[in-house]
Amino acid sequence: MSKIDLGKVSIAMGKSSAAMTSFKDLLTQVDDRRLRYLSAHCSLYLGEALFAGRDYKRAQTELESAVRKSQTLGAQTLLAQSHGLLAKTMGATGDPAEASRHQDQAKRILAEISKEAQVNTLMSRSDLAQISGDH
C-alpha cells in the first residue's frame, strides 16, 4: 500500500493527526523531487486531514494550494475534488457564499469531464459522487 493510501485510510479511520504528519512529510518529499502531480494529491489529502481534524483555516490554505496546483497541471478530476473539499471547509467556517461558489465550480468541472467523456459512469466513482451529493 502506498504512503498516500495509508494516509487516506488514516483519515477514514478518524486518525487525522497521523494522516496530517504523514502527508506533511510526503508533501515535502514530493516537492523536493518536483513531482507536481503527487504534490497536488498530497495537498488535497493534507487538506482533507486538516479538515477532519477541524483545523479549517489551515485546511483552507492547503486546499487552495491544491486548487492552484491542479489548475496548473490541468488535472480536472483533482481540481473538482479540491473545489469540493474546499466547499465543505468554507461551509464549516461559516462562509456559505464561498462554499457555494466552490461547490458550483466542482460540479461544473465534473459536468465538463462527463461531457468530454460522453459517459455517465463518472459519477459512480465514490470519490466524485460526494461532490454532487449523489452518495
FENRA-V762643 format. One record per backbone hydrogen bond with DSSP energy under -1.0 kcal/mol. CO is the residue of the C=O (numbers start at 1). NH is the residue of the N-H. E is the energy in kcal/mol with one decimal. If there is no record, write none. Layout:
CO,NH,E / CO,NH,E
//
This chain:
2,6,-2.5 / 3,7,-2.1 / 4,8,-2.4 / 5,9,-2.3 / 6,10,-2.1 / 7,11,-2.0 / 8,12,-2.3 / 9,13,-2.0 / 10,15,-3.1 / 11,14,-1.8 / 15,19,-1.8 / 16,20,-2.7 / 17,21,-2.0 / 18,22,-2.2 / 19,23,-3.0 / 20,24,-2.6 / 21,25,-2.2 / 22,26,-2.5 / 23,27,-2.6 / 24,28,-2.0 / 25,29,-2.0 / 26,30,-2.8 / 27,31,-2.3 / 28,32,-2.3 / 29,33,-1.4 / 30,35,-2.9 / 31,34,-1.1 / 34,36,-1.4 / 35,39,-2.2 / 36,40,-2.2 / 37,41,-2.0 / 38,42,-2.8 / 39,43,-2.4 / 40,44,-2.1 / 41,45,-2.7 / 42,46,-2.7 / 43,47,-2.3 / 44,48,-2.1 / 45,49,-2.3 / 46,50,-2.6 / 47,51,-2.4 / 48,52,-2.6 / 49,53,-1.8 / 50,55,-3.0 / 51,54,-1.9 / 54,56,-1.1 / 55,59,-2.3 / 56,60,-2.7 / 57,61,-2.1 / 58,62,-2.5 / 59,63,-2.8 / 60,64,-2.4 / 61,65,-1.6 / 62,66,-2.1 / 63,67,-2.2 / 64,68,-2.2 / 65,69,-2.7 / 66,70,-2.5 / 67,71,-2.6 / 68,72,-2.4 / 69,73,-2.0 / 70,74,-1.4 / 70,75,-2.0 / 74,76,-1.5 / 75,79,-2.4 / 76,80,-2.6 / 77,81,-2.3 / 78,82,-2.4 / 79,83,-2.5 / 80,84,-2.5 / 81,85,-2.4 / 82,86,-2.3 / 83,87,-2.2 / 84,88,-1.6 / 85,89,-2.3 / 86,90,-2.7 / 87,91,-2.1 / 88,92,-2.1 / 89,93,-1.4 / 90,95,-2.6 / 91,94,-1.0 / 95,99,-2.3 / 96,100,-2.5 / 97,101,-2.0 / 98,102,-2.3 / 99,103,-2.4 / 100,104,-2.6 / 101,105,-2.0 / 102,106,-2.5 / 103,107,-2.4 / 104,108,-2.4 / 105,109,-2.5 / 106,110,-2.3 / 107,111,-2.3 / 108,112,-2.2 / 109,113,-2.5 / 110,114,-2.7 / 111,115,-2.5 / 112,116,-2.6 / 113,117,-2.5 / 114,118,-1.7 / 114,119,-1.2 / 121,124,-1.8 / 122,125,-1.6 / 125,128,-1.1 / 125,129,-2.5 / 128,131,-1.0 / 129,134,-1.7
//
